[in-house]
């Protein structure tokens, strides 16, 4: 009898030794926390529901070593279209995912336990392992209980978007579209409480929420002119944030996870009587339109959107100034008319200049119509830099209306903001929205 028991124990230990277990910490996102995630073998093969193997987003699945698949993906159980896989390069979110070559990993490292922290936001500090570990790191992850409680789908989630003001874009109803799966479309609603053109959409507690999305106007049924986090699609250059209105150009998708993670949640009572979490996106609407005339008022360049620093007129976002260049013009005297949209500030500008051998040799300073002050604001990391020609008191509010800084601008002032996100700056009689990245 004793020999039989010893034999059974030996067989049991051998069976355990022949198992391989894959552990994963999913991102702190409501999509991953609704239910246990699904592991899919070899791209589109057998699907397995994973098991909860600890707190803070850790799940696991085990195979007998002789039945180990070549590769796996992990999906949220709510992601029925399988649009957002977790693969081996999950942190490179702008590219298609590569499968996790689990059989190769086991063969190379000889480990029967693999721990994968998918989101680099959760990696232990000073780690460059790519998220894969072969010792138990469940207590070493930088993401803990608070991160997962914040992301937990305890209530409805509302997204608020203010589209750019230029191009009549705020005269239509925007459509919210999942960035990788364009068949997922949701028509937004207009808040009736004010005239600020706030559009919103609310997901119920148990609904799947796109991890990232783009905005399209309702008339753009072919989805060829996307609006992303930096405005209308197009290439971004140092001369202009916001890109340009053009077909088939990439746009930077808006990340809901980043909004929640960076504490950009706000409560708008008229949209959320139950104070459910709300993410607020004021899409960067910086845009410059210009036209050029000769000295006798003949039209030289019809009005066009400035794209980058190669334009005759371009906007320097960092210095918040309009610059001119003459290398595309013949020698002579010119004047330029411009329209500048910069957050809530609309300006009409004009100025004159002389071109000799492709260079501007003289220029009359650009005059402004509609400018509210000689105020310069720049955000460098979490440092907010303010420069004013006149002494003025200022207040900085976070997205839920709490004052995070106050003082007086005398020349230049630098304010350290606590976290990335949306802030409201009230300086003198002016109010500006500032998004700190």
C-alpha positions in Angstrom: 0.0 0.0 0.0 2.8 2.4 0.9 4.6 1.6 -2.3 1.4 2.3 -4.2 1.0 5.7 -2.5 4.7 6.6 -3.2 4.2 5.6 -6.9 1.1 7.8 -7.1 2.9 10.7 -5.6 5.8 10.3 -8.0 3.4 10.2 -11.0 1.6 13.2 -9.7 4.9 15.2 -9.3 5.9 14.2 -12.9 2.5 15.3 -14.2 2.9 18.7 -12.5 6.5 19.0 -13.8 5.2 18.4 -17.4 2.8 21.3 -17.2 3.4 24.8 -18.5 1.5 27.8 -17.1 1.2 31.2 -18.7 0.5 34.0 -16.3 -0.5 37.5 -17.6 -1.3 40.8 -15.9 -3.9 42.4 -18.2 -3.9 46.3 -18.5 -5.9 48.3 -16.0 -8.8 48.8 -18.3 -12.5 48.2 -17.8 -12.6 46.0 -20.9 -10.2 43.5 -19.3 -11.9 43.5 -15.9 -15.6 42.8 -17.0 -14.9 39.1 -17.2 -11.9 36.8 -17.3 -9.9 37.2 -20.6 -9.8 34.6 -23.4 -6.6 32.9 -24.6 -6.6 31.9 -28.3 -4.1 29.4 -29.7 -2.2 29.8 -33.0 -4.0 32.9 -34.1 -7.5 31.6 -34.7 -7.5 28.2 -33.1 -8.9 26.9 -29.8 -10.1 29.6 -27.4 -9.7 29.1 -23.6 -11.2 31.1 -20.8 -8.4 32.0 -18.4 -8.5 31.7 -14.6 -8.1 34.4 -12.0 -4.8 33.7 -10.3 -4.5 36.6 -7.9 -5.5 40.2 -7.5 -4.7 43.2 -9.7 -5.4 41.8 -13.1 -3.5 38.5 -13.0 -4.8 35.5 -14.9 -3.4 32.2 -15.9 -3.8 29.1 -18.1 -2.0 25.7 -18.1 -1.2 23.1 -20.7 0.4 19.7 -20.7 3.8 20.3 -22.2 3.2 17.9 -25.0 0.1 19.9 -26.1 1.6 23.3 -25.9 0.6 25.5 -28.9 3.2 27.3 -31.0 1.8 30.8 -30.3 -1.0 32.5 -28.5 -3.0 35.8 -28.3 -5.0 37.1 -25.4 -8.3 39.0 -25.8 -10.8 40.7 -23.6 -13.9 38.5 -23.3 -16.0 41.6 -24.3 -13.9 42.1 -27.5 -16.2 39.9 -29.7 -14.6 41.3 -32.9 -11.1 40.5 -31.5 -9.9 44.0 -32.4 -7.4 44.4 -29.5 -5.2 41.4 -29.0 -2.4 41.3 -26.4 0.7 40.0 -28.2 4.4 40.0 -27.6 4.7 43.7 -28.5 1.6 45.0 -26.7 3.4 48.1 -25.5 4.0 49.2 -29.2 0.3 50.0 -29.4 0.6 51.8 -32.8 1.4 48.6 -34.7 -0.3 45.2 -35.3 0.5 42.7 -32.6 2.8 39.7 -33.0 1.7 36.5 -31.4 3.4 35.3 -28.2 5.6 32.4 -29.3 5.1 30.4 -26.2 6.6 27.1 -27.3 9.8 28.8 -28.5 10.0 30.7 -25.2 9.7 27.5 -23.2 12.3 25.8 -25.3 14.8 28.7 -25.0 14.4 29.5 -21.3 13.5 26.0 -20.1 10.9 27.5 -17.7 7.5 25.9 -17.0 6.1 29.2 -15.6 6.0 32.4 -17.7 4.9 35.7 -16.3 3.9 38.5 -18.7 3.1 42.1 -17.7 1.4 43.3 -20.9 1.3 47.1 -20.3 4.6 48.9 -19.8 2.9 51.2 -17.5 2.8 48.3 -15.1 6.3 47.1 -15.5 8.5 47.2 -12.3 10.6 50.3 -12.2 13.9 50.3 -14.2 12.9 47.1 -16.0 13.6 46.6 -19.7 12.6 42.9 -20.1 9.8 43.6 -22.6 7.3 42.4 -19.9 8.3 38.7 -19.8 9.6 37.2 -16.6 10.4 33.6 -15.4 10.1 34.2 -11.6 6.9 35.2 -9.9 6.6 39.0 -10.2 3.0 39.4 -9.3 3.9 41.3 -6.2 6.5 43.5 -8.0 4.3 45.0 -10.7 3.9 48.8 -10.6 0.2 48.4 -11.0 -1.6 47.6 -7.8 -5.1 47.6 -6.3 -5.8 51.3 -6.8 -5.0 51.1 -10.6 -7.5 48.3 -11.0 -10.1 49.8 -8.8 -10.0 53.0 -10.9 -10.4 51.0 -14.1 -13.1 48.7 -12.7 -16.4 48.9 -14.7 -18.5 49.9 -11.6 -20.6 52.4 -13.5 -21.4 53.9 -16.9 -18.5 55.7 -18.7 -19.1 59.0 -20.7 -16.8 60.5 -23.3 -17.1 64.2 -24.1 -15.5 65.6 -27.3 -15.2 69.1 -28.6 -14.2 68.9 -32.3 -12.1 71.6 -33.9 -13.9 74.8 -34.7 -12.5 75.3 -38.2 -13.8 73.9 -41.4 -17.4 74.0 -40.1 -16.7 70.8 -38.3 -18.8 71.8 -35.3 -21.9 72.2 -37.4 -22.3 68.4 -37.8 -22.8 65.5 -35.5 -19.6 63.5 -34.9 -19.5 59.7 -35.2 -17.2 57.8 -32.8 -15.4 54.9 -34.6 -13.2 52.2 -33.1 -9.8 52.9 -34.7 -8.9 49.3 -35.8 -12.5 48.1 -36.3 -14.3 50.6 -38.4 -17.5 48.7 -38.4 -18.0 49.8 -34.8 -19.7 53.2 -35.0 -21.6 55.2 -32.4 -23.4 58.5 -33.1 -22.7 61.1 -30.4 -25.2 63.5 -28.8 -25.0 67.2 -28.3 -25.2 68.6 -24.8 -28.1 71.0 -24.7 -26.8 72.8 -21.6 -24.6 75.4 -23.3 -23.3 76.6 -26.7 -19.8 75.1 -26.4 -20.5 72.3 -28.9 -19.8 69.5 -26.4 -20.7 66.1 -27.9 -20.9 63.0 -25.7 -21.5 59.3 -25.8 -22.1 57.0 -22.8 -21.3 53.3 -22.5 -23.3 51.2 -20.0 -21.5 49.5 -17.2 -21.3 46.1 -18.9 -20.6 47.4 -22.4 -17.3 46.9 -24.3 -15.5 50.2 -24.8 -13.0 50.8 -27.7 -9.5 51.2 -26.3 -8.9 53.9 -28.9 -11.1 55.7 -31.3 -11.3 58.3 -34.1 -14.0 60.9 -34.8 -15.6 61.4 -38.2 -18.2 63.9 -39.2 -21.6 62.4 -40.1 -21.4 63.5 -43.7 -18.1 61.6 -44.1 -19.8 58.2 -44.7 -16.7 56.7 -46.4 -14.5 57.5 -43.3 -11.7 59.2 -45.2 -11.2 62.3 -43.1 -10.5 61.2 -39.5 -10.1 63.5 -36.5 -7.7 62.3 -33.8 -6.2 63.6 -30.6 -4.3 66.3 -32.5 -7.1 67.4 -34.8 -7.7 66.6 -38.5 -5.6 63.8 -40.0 -2.4 64.5 -41.7 1.3 64.6 -41.1 2.5 66.5 -38.1 5.4 68.9 -38.3 7.1 71.4 -36.1 5.3 74.1 -37.9 1.7 73.1 -37.1 0.0 70.9 -34.6 -3.2 69.4 -35.8 -2.3 68.1 -39.2 -4.5 68.9 -42.2 -7.8 68.0 -43.8 -6.9 65.3 -46.4 -8.0 61.9 -47.5 -6.4 58.6 -46.4 -4.0 60.2 -43.9 -3.3 58.7 -40.5 -4.6 60.3 -37.4 -3.5 59.8 -33.8 -6.2 57.8 -32.2 -7.7 59.0 -28.9 -6.9 56.6 -26.0 -9.6 56.2 -23.4 -7.2 54.2 -21.1 -4.8 57.1 -21.0 -7.7 59.5 -20.1 -8.7 57.4 -17.1 -5.2 56.5 -16.1 -4.0 60.0 -16.0 -6.9 61.1 -13.8 -8.6 63.2 -16.5 -12.0 62.0 -15.3 -14.5 64.8 -14.7 -18.1 65.0 -13.6 -20.5 67.0 -15.7 -23.8 66.9 -13.7 -26.0 67.7 -16.8 -24.6 64.6 -18.5 -24.1 62.4 -15.5 -26.7 62.9 -12.8 -25.3 59.8 -11.1 -21.7 61.2 -11.3 -20.4 58.4 -13.4 -16.8 58.7 -14.7 -16.4 61.1 -17.7 -13.4 61.5 -20.0 -13.1 65.0 -21.6 -11.3 65.5 -24.9 -10.8 69.0 -26.3 -9.3 68.1 -29.7 -6.4 70.4 -30.6 -7.8 72.9 -33.0 -4.7 74.9 -33.9 -5.0 75.9 -37.6 -3.7 78.7 -39.7 -5.3 79.7 -43.1 -3.5 82.3 -45.2 -3.7 84.1 -48.6 -1.0 86.3 -50.2 -1.4 89.4 -52.4 1.0 91.5 -54.4 1.5 95.2 -53.7 -1.3 96.1 -56.3 -3.7 93.8 -54.4 -3.6 91.0 -57.1 -4.1 87.5 -55.6 -0.8 85.5 -55.6 -1.8 82.6 -53.4 -5.4 81.7 -52.8 -6.4 81.0 -49.2 -5.0 77.6 -48.1 -4.4 75.7 -44.9 -0.9 76.0 -43.7 0.6 72.5 -43.4 4.2 72.9 -42.0 7.2 75.1 -41.8 7.7 75.1 -45.6 4.6 77.3 -46.1 4.8 81.1 -46.7 3.0 81.5 -43.4 3.2 79.0 -40.6 2.4 78.8 -37.0 5.1 78.0 -34.4 3.2 76.1 -31.7 6.1 76.3 -29.1 6.5 80.1 -29.5 2.8 80.7 -30.3 3.7 83.0 -33.1 3.1 83.3 -36.9 6.2 83.2 -39.1 6.7 84.1 -42.7 9.1 82.9 -45.4 9.7 84.1 -49.0 11.7 81.4 -50.8 8.7 80.4 -52.9 7.9 83.9 -54.1 9.4 86.2 -56.7 11.1 89.4 -55.6 8.7 92.1 -54.7 6.3 93.6 -52.1 3.4 91.5 -50.7 0.8 91.5 -48.0 -0.7 88.5 -46.3 -4.1 87.9 -44.7 -4.5 85.1 -42.2 -7.1 83.4 -40.0 -5.8 81.6 -36.9 -7.7 79.2 -34.7 -5.9 78.5 -31.5 -8.1 76.7 -28.9 -10.9 79.1 -28.0 -9.1 82.1 -29.5 -9.9 83.2 -33.1 -7.7 85.8 -34.7 -7.7 87.6 -38.1 -4.1 88.7 -38.9 -2.5 90.7 -41.7 1.0 92.1 -42.5 3.2 93.2 -45.3 6.7 92.1 -46.3 9.3 92.4 -49.0 11.1 89.5 -50.7 14.6 89.8 -52.2 16.4 86.8 -53.6 14.1 84.4 -51.8 14.5 86.1 -48.4 12.3 88.5 -46.5 14.3 91.7 -46.1 11.6 93.8 -44.4 8.3 93.1 -42.8 5.7 95.2 -41.1 4.7 93.4 -37.8 1.5 91.4 -38.2 -1.5 93.2 -36.9 -4.2 91.3 -35.0 -7.9 91.5 -34.8 -9.6 89.6 -32.0 -6.5 89.0 -29.9 -7.2 89.3 -26.2 -3.7 89.9 -24.8 0.0 89.6 -25.3 0.0 86.3 -23.4 2.2 83.3 -24.1 1.6 79.9 -22.6 3.7 76.8 -23.1 3.6 73.4 -21.6 6.9 71.6 -21.3 6.3 68.2 -19.8 4.4 69.0 -16.6 5.8 72.6 -16.4 3.4 75.3 -17.4 5.2 78.4 -18.6 3.3 81.7 -18.6 4.5 85.1 -19.9 2.5 88.2 -19.8 3.3 91.8 -20.7 1.1 93.0 -17.9 0.8 91.9 -14.3 -2.2 89.6 -13.9 -3.5 87.2 -11.3 -3.9 83.5 -12.4 -5.7 80.4 -11.3 -5.1 76.8 -12.6 -8.0 74.3 -12.2 -7.8 70.6 -12.8 -10.5 68.8 -14.9 -12.9 68.5 -11.9 -12.7 72.2 -11.0 -10.2 72.0 -8.1 -7.6 74.8 -7.8 -4.2 73.3 -8.2 -2.2 76.6 -8.4 -2.7 80.3 -7.9 -0.6 83.4 -8.1 0.4 86.5 -10.1 2.2 86.7 -13.4 4.9 89.3 -13.4 6.8 88.8 -16.6 7.3 85.0 -16.6 6.1 82.3 -14.2 6.6 78.5 -14.2 4.1 76.3 -12.5 4.7 72.5 -11.9 1.4 70.6 -12.5 0.7 67.5 -10.5 -0.3 65.0 -13.3 -0.7 64.9 -17.0 -4.1 65.9 -18.3 -6.6 68.8 -19.0 -6.3 72.0 -17.0 -8.2 75.3 -17.2 -6.0 78.4 -16.8 -7.8 81.6 -15.8 -5.4 84.6 -16.1 -6.8 88.1 -15.8 -10.1 88.1 -17.8 -9.0 85.3 -20.0 -9.6 81.5 -19.8 -7.5 79.0 -21.7 -7.7 75.2 -21.8 -4.3 73.5 -21.5 -3.6 69.9 -22.1 -0.4 68.7 -20.5 1.1 65.5 -21.9 
